[in-house]
């Protein structure tokens, strides 16, 4: 076996995990979300950037506002999921770099003084962190339903500000009945990996 991770954990995180479209009504607690974040915050990013921002949509009023910005097919599951999170990239992440990357504090000004450079870096590194967050949700024994079918500008105006770029919305909870589609095919190793 080439992997050190226990096969049961491999299944939980990857092989048996599916994107969920329905959920039970069991709540997702703030303690669970904090445990997820406290695990996945150690995932690697460039210069230890931490641009991911997570907005938990808990109130009924906020949920209604969010549902209006979701694509039609995503509205029912977003309306009924136990917890919904908006994941966004903070384009002013560079302000934290001197504390987060003390080995090279001048990176803040050397690489990220211009807004376009920050936006590009924030999007890439927040997307990495979003992937870690999905794996963390699975590690907590929950299911994730990540979605990009939404009005991004509407979500930004409704919930964020000009310094934050929405990346996706994730429904979170215990999977319900018929929560996922059958496993779709994946590309084989030889279709993806090239050696030069």
Secondary structure, DSSP 8 states (H G I E B T S, - for coil): ----S-HHHHIIIIIS----S-B-S----HHHHHHHHHHHTTS--GGG---EEEEEE-SHHHHHHHHTTB-HHHHHHHHHSSEEEEEEEETTGGGGHHHHTGGGTTHHHHHHSSHHHHHHHHHHHHHHHHHHHHHHHHHTT-EEEEE--B-HHHHHHHH--TTEEEEEEEEEESB-TT-S--------HHHH----
